[in-house]
Amino acid sequence: MVIFIQQITIIILINQQTSQLIIKSSRFRTYYLNKKYKDQMISKEKIKQFNVNIIVYLEQQREAQLTHGVIEICFVLDCTKSMDPHIKNAINCIELSIQQIKEQTQRDCRWAAVAYKDVDYLQATKYQFYPQMDFVSEHEKVMEFIRAQKCSGGADLAEDLQQAFKQAANLCWQNYYRLIMLVTDAPCHGKNYHNNVSDDYPERTIEEELDLLMNQKIFLICIILPPQNKGQVYTENMFKYFRYYYDQKGFRDKITVIDCQNMKLQDLQLTFTQSLKEASLTITNVQVPQTQLKRQGQQIKGEIFGAAEALYKKLPDPTNFDSFNGITVRSCKFTVYRCEFKPTVFQSNAQQIWNIGHTQTDYDTQKQNQWDCIRTETHFAEGQMKKVYLMKKMDRPLEVYVIKSPISGLPYKSLQEACKECRSHLVAKILMKKFKDLSIDQKKEKNIQIEIPPISYSDFLILEEEGKPSFWIAERFFKGEFVKYNNNNGYIRNSIDSFNQFSQAFTAYTYFQSEGTMMICDVQGIGQYFTDPAINTKKGGFDQTDIGEDGIKNYLVNFKGKGVGKEYLKLLGIDFNS
């Protein structure tokens, strides 16, 4: 049976021995799908829906693994005479680091090395370059290369780090995550980088070479080595300047300096290994739960909390906020609207969600009633993009709401503007309900014992303040611990509880059902009530928290490595290990 789907020829075969359905594409790849699809009488629509999605997933999973599933690590080693004991530590560091990096980041490594000396070496040998080994997956080859280097030479005290950085920058870097570990006990040439040590080339500079590393987004690890025979440390000024220069260029997060000058030589091996592991965690962000923002094409890193998360961290129970010292409240009257997407609008744009919500006709906004309320006069907490105020109804004083405004503190100017700000939440709400309902149905149909958590995204209300064109976004405040299950850059919470497993499966499901065009992330909330999601799209630009394919690929790599939530996907016939 042959079916033509989106210009890809799909050949459906049945393996008589294994009862597995085999899909062969015109790209000559074979995929094995779940046994529930082995029936040759299966409808073309079901085949189309399932097979296109699994092929898209497998292709993009493979691409994500190639670009975001590997960390490239290059050792830039000073191989002049005084460096012999430190070179041995670098060799041991490679072997010790491999397993730790894999366990901590879910990523493999590619290794390279540049073994530099000084200008006199190039002049004597008439070589244009110092010895180097380009990236390989087999760490033994790089260890062998480094082991073969003979530490010798070095006429003046300053060394030719400029040429070493040029060579390192010009290696075959292919992956998203890039590291250089610089191991040297001598400064580079140039009087601006040391305290008048012997230097045959005092007028040289190194800014151009540092720019090469920054432009390639290579993370630089600098280690201040202990002096030999209780002598002087010569690299401190150079590394201090490196940090200053990176800071001036806006790349503060791309360099770290490890001070080991008071450390015993035998302890350095462990420090090398620990530094490499920590740098790998830093660049991959696998242990950083905070949301990442993107502005004007630049990704902004740091602790970025959503407005609701910031409030819960500050005040777990604000029920009696109007009686707190220093809190001023004001009376107000609101007209309340319930905001949802029109079902037909969402269904027709499920794979192009960036088309949704730009006009008021996309929304179903139903006028509910009017509330007499009190709210805080000023914001109580703020996230990166919104400020939050507390509000309660006069006739139900125990019912507290979080009301949100833009970060400016001024309310939204129109109903449409407020509704548009709810897009990510409304998309997540629809898809979470669909995912939960499908899971419940399949649990009953297959008679499988698995807990389906009663998760839902909270209802968003739009409040119009009486007498002025002021609109607020409101949601009910629930008591409890605020839990962040994942973020928009690949962080996945380490927990075996059903809420975490279901949340990770939900994120993967949204990617799968959208045919790889988007992924709901920043899955978080209080108990069963979730809020403030983010959406990464393949094309990017959905909103400020959409960091595009980088966020999607980071999640795919980590999701595959950690294996969380896959039982819930298998329940729906989605096997990402196919």
N, C-alpha and C positions, 0 to 999 in steps of 0.2 A: 504494500500500500504506500503510495507516494502522495504527500500533501505539500503544496506550495504555500509558504508562510513568509510574508514580508521579504520576498526575494531570496529566501534560503530554502533549498530543497531538503526536506526532512524525509528520510526513509525509515519506515517503521517495520521492524522485524521481531519475531518471537523466537527466543532461544528455547528450544524444546526441552533441553536438559535442565535448565535452571529456572524456567518459567519467568524469566525477566524480560522486560521490554527493552529493546535496544534501539537507540536513536542514532542514526548516522547522518551527519550533515555534509554538505558539499565541501566543508573545510576538512574533511577526513578525520574528524574526531568522533569518538564513541562515548555515549553516555548511557548509564544504566539507571532506569527509573523504577519507582516502587512497584511492587507486585500487583497493587490494586489496578494498574493500567495494563495488565497482561491480556485482557480480553480483546480479541481482534475486532469485536463488534462495537468498540468504544466510539462515541460520537466524535466527529471531526472538531466540533467546537471545544470539547474537553481536551482533546489532544492539543489543539492550538493554544488554549489558555495555559495548560501546564507546561508543554514542551518549549514554547518560546520563552517562558519565564525561566525555566531551569537552564536553558542554553545561555540566555543573557546572564544569569547569575554565575554560571560556571566560567564563562568568558571573563566577566568582570572580576570574579574572585581570583582567577589566574593573573589577570593584569594587576590587581591590587597586591598580590603576593610578590610579583616581580618588582613593582615600583616602591611599595610601602612596607613590604614584608622582610626587608633585608637592611641591615645597618652596615655601611661601608666605613671601615676603620683603617686609617693610614698612620703608621709610625714614622715620624720625621726624627731621625736619630743622628745626633752629633757623634761621629766615629773618630774623633781625635783621641790622642793617647790617654787622657785622663778619664775617658768615659767607659773603659772596659767593664767594670763591675755593674754599671747601670744598664749596659746592653744586655747582660745576662738576665737582669730583672725584667726587661722588656720582653725577652723570649718567654720567660715563665709566665708573664702576665697574660700573654695570648692564650696559652693553654688553660689557665685558670678562669679566664673571662668567658669562654665560649658557652659553657653550660649555664652560668649565672645570667648572662644576657638573654639566652633563650628562655629560661624560666621566668625572668622578670618582665620581658618585653614581648614575648611570643615571636621573636624575630631571629633569623639566622644572620650570619656575618659574612662579609667579603673583606679580605685583608690585603694591604699593600704596605710598602715601606720605601723610604728614601734614606740612604746612608750618606750623609754629607760630611765634608771636612772643611778645607779652606781653599782659597784661590790658588795657592801654591801647588796643591794636588792636581788641579786641572791644568795648570801650566806645565807641570812636570810630565804628566801622562798624555798631554795634548788631547784630552777628552773634552767634549763640550758639556757633558752632564756627569753628575755624581751617580754612583750605582743606585739602581732602583728596581723594584719589582711592582708591576702593575697589579690591579685587583684580581684575586683568585678566591675561590670558595674554600680551597683546601688550605687550612691554616698551617699544616705541616710545611708547605712550600715556602711560606713567608718566614717561618721559624728557621728553616734551613738557610734561606737567603741571609737573614740577620746573623745567624751563627757563623756564616762564612766571612763576615766582614772583619777586617783586622783594624783595630784601633791604633792609629799612628798619626804622626805629623801634627800640624798646627803651629806655624811659625810664630805669629803674634797671638795674643790672647783672644781677640775677637774672631768670630768664625763667619763663614759664608752662608748664613741662614737665608739671605735673600734668594740665592739660587735654589736652595732646598725648597722654599715655599713655592717658587715658580714651578719647579718640577712636580711638586705635590698637587698644585692646582690644575696642572695639565694632564694628570692621570685620567683614566677612563671612568670618571664618576658617572654612575647610571641611576642610582637610587635616590629616594627622597631624603633619607637620613644619612648624614655625613659627619664623620669625626676625624680630627687629626690630633694625635697625642705627640707633643713636642718634648723630647727628652734631651736636654743639654745642660751643661754647667757653665757655658760661656755666652756672652752677649753677641749680638750680631754686629757687623761693621756699622760705624756711624757714631759720631761723638755725642749725639742726642740720646743715646740709649745706654750709656755706661758712665762710670766715674773715672775718665781719663786712664783707662787700661791701655795696654799696648795695642795699637790699631793701625794697620798699614793703609786703611781706606776710611779715614775719619769723616770724609764728606758724603759718604753713601747714605741713602735713606731706605726705609723699608715700607713706607706707606703704600706704595703701588702694589707690593706683594700682599699686604694685608687686605687691600681692596679686592684682590683676586679671590681670596678666601671668602670674604664677606659676600661678594657677588655670586659665588657658588653656594652660599648658605651652608658653609662648612663650620661646624662647631669646633672650636680650638681649646684643647686642654694643655695648659702650661704648668709644668712642675718645677718648683724651686728646689733644686737638689741640695743635700747637705754638703758643705765644703770638705775637701779632703785634708787630713792632717790639721784639723782645726783652723783652716785657712779662711779666706774671705769668700763670701757669696757674691758672684758677679752678675747674676741675672735679674736681681730684684728690680733695678731701675728699668730694665727693658720690659719686664712684664707689667710693671706699673704703667708704663707708657702705652703698652698694648691695650690695657683695660681702658685707659683714658681715650684712646683713639677709637676703639669700638663704641664707647659710650657716645662720643661726639657724632659718630656716623649712624647712631640709632640701632646698634647691634649689640647692646649690652648683654642680651640673653644668648649670644653666640660665643662667649668666651668664659672660661673659668681658670683661675690660678690656684694651684694647690701648693701650700707652703710646707715643705718637708725639710727645711734647713736644720731643724733641731732633731731630726729623726735618725735612728741608727740605720746603718746600711742594710742590715738583715731584715729590717721592717719595711723596706721600700717596696719589695715585691707585692706585699699585701696592699699597700697604698696605691700602687699602679693599678692593680686589679679593681680595687674599690672605686677608684676615680673613673675608670672606664665604665664600670657598671652604672655608677650614678649619672655619668654624662649620657649614657644610653637611655636611662629613665627620663632624664631631663628633655632630651630632644624628641622622644616619642610621646611624652605626656601621658603614659599609661596609668600613672598613679595620681594624676591631677584631675579632680572631678569638676573643677570650675569650667564654665562655659567660655568659649572663645568667640571673639567678635571679629568682623571684617569690615574695615572702612576704607573706602577709596582704593580698593585692591590690596590693602595691607592687612595681614592678620595680626591682631593685637592679642598678646599673651598676657596672662596674669590672673589673679583671683577675681573673676567676674561673676558676681552672683545675680540671679534674677531677683526681681523686687519681692516676690513672695518669700523666696528663700532667705533674703536678707531680713525680712520681718520676723520669720520664725526663729532665726538665729538670735535675734535681739529680744524677742518677747514670746515665749511659748504659749502664754495664756493672757490675752488682752481683754477678757470679758468685762472687766471693770475699768477700762481705760479712762473713762470720764472722771474717775476719782483719784487718778494718779497725780502726784505732786508735779507741778510745772507743766501740766498738760492743759491747754485751752481748747474748749470745744465750742461749736456754734450750731445753732438750729438751722435746718434746711428742709426743703420739700423737693422731692424728686418724682418725676414721671418715669416709670420703669418699663423698659423694653426687653423682651427676650430675643436673642439674636442667634440664628442658625443659618446655614447654607440651604438654599433651595435644593431638594434632592436631585432634580434633573440637572442642575448646574454642576453639582459635584460628580455625578455619574458620568457625564459627558467629558469631564476634564480630569478623571482620576489619574491619568498618566501625564497630565500637563497642569499640575496644580498651580504653577506660576500664573496661569491664565485666570485663576479664580479670585473673586473678591475685589476687583478693581472698580466696580460700579455698584450702586446701591441695589440694582435689580438682581444681583446675585444672592442677596440676603433675604431671608424671611424674618422680618422684624415685627413682632407682635406686641402691641401696647398692652401691658398687663394692668397696672393700677397706679395709684399714687401712694408714696410713703412719706410720713412725717418722721424725720430722723435728727440725730445729732452726729457730727463728725469732728475729727480733730482739725483745729485751725491750720496747723502746719503739718507737713509730712512726717510720718513716724519712722520711716526707714526708706532706703532707696537702693535700687539695683543699678546696673550700668545704663539702662535705657528708660526706666520708669521710677517714679516716686509713689510710695504707698501711704494712704491715709486710712484711719480706722473709722468705721461708721456703724451705728446700730439703730434699729427701728424703735420709735418711742413706745409702741404697743407690745414689743417683744424685746425687752432689754438684754436678754441673754443670747440673742441672735446677732452675732457680730459679723460684719462684712469687711473685707479688704477692698478699698476702692483705689484705682490706679490712674495716674495722669502721666503724661510725658515727663522726661527728666527735667524739663524747664519748670515743672510745677504748675503750669497753666493747664486747665482742662482742655479736652479735645473740642474743636470749634464746631463740629457737625456730627450728625449721627453716622454718616458714611465714614468719616475719618476714624471714629471710635470702632466701628464694625471692622474696618480694614485692619486695625491693630489686633483683632482677635483671630485672624486667619489661621495661624499655626495651631492655635488651641482648637478651633472648630474642625480642622482637618483631622487632628489627632483624636478628637472626640468621636467622630464618625468611624474612623478605622479601628479604634479600640473596641467599640461596640461590635463591629463586624467580626473582628478577630476573636473576641470573647464568645459571641454567639456561635461562630463556626466551631470553636473548640468544644463548647458544651454539646453541640449536635454530634460531633464526631466521637466524643467520649461516650455518649449514650449508644450511638450506632455500633461502635466497636467493643462496647462493654469493657473499657479500659479504666483501671483505677488510677486516676490522676487528679490532683486538686486544681480546680480552675478558680483562681482568686477573683473576688467580686470587684475588680478594679473598674473605675470609670473616670473620665475627665469631668471635672466639676462644671456646673452650669455657669455660663457667663451672662451677666445682665448689663445692659447699657442704661445709665441713669442720666436723665436730663434735668438739670437744676432749674427750678422755677424762676422765671423773670430774667433769664440771661441765656445766651447761646453757649452753655457749658455742658459738656458730656463727659461722663466718667465710666470706666469699666469696673464692674463689681463682681466679686465672687465670695461665697460663704467662707468664713474662717472656721477651720476644724482644729480641735486640740490634738496634740500628739507630736511625735518626732518627725521632722522633715527628713526624708531619705532621698538621696540622689542615686539612681540606679545606673545611669550612664550619662555621658555628655555628648557634645557635638564633634569631638575630636578623638574618639576611640576609647575613652575611659570606660571600663566596665567594672562594676562593683563586684568584689569577691564575696560571694555568699551563696549558700545552697538553698536558701528559703524560697518558697514557691513564688513570692512576689517578685524577687529578683530574677528567677528563672523565666517567669512569664513576661516580665518587662523586656528582657533581652530578646526573647523570642518575638515579641511584638515589634521591636525595632527591625529585626531581620525580616519579619513578615511584610512590613510596609515597603521595604526595598524590593522584596520578591513580587508582591502584588502590583507594584508600579512599573514592572519590567525594567527595573534598574534606574529609573529616572529620579527617584528621591528616596529619602530615609527619614523617618521621624526619630528624633533622639532627644537628649536632655529629658529623659523619662524620669519623673520625680514627683513626690507628693507626700501627703500625710495619710497614713493608713491606706484605705482603698480609694481615696480621692486624689487624683493626679492633677497637675497644673503646670503652666509655663513650659510647654514643650518647645523644641527647636526643630527646624526642618532643613536638612542639607539636600540640595538638588544637584543633579549632574551638571546643569548649566550655570548654577550659582545665581546669587542676586535675589533670592526670594525675600530675604530681609537681612538685617545686620548680623544675625546669628547663623546665616547660611554660609558656611566656609567651603561649600562645594565638594568636588570629588576628593579632595584631601581628607575631609572628615569622613566621607563614605568609605574610602579605602582603608583608613585607619581602623574603622569599626570592623570591617570585613576581616581584616587580618587578625585582630584581637579576638573577635567572635569565634573564628575558626580555631585559634590557639587555645582558648579557654574552654570551649565546648559547652558553655552554659545555655540553657533554654532549648536545646535541640529536641528534647522529648516532646515538647509542645508543638514544634514544627512537624515532627514525624506524625503526630496525631492528625495533622491536616494533609499528610501525604507529601510533605516537603522535606526531602533529605538532602541537606547541603553537603553531605559527604559522598554524593553520587559520583 
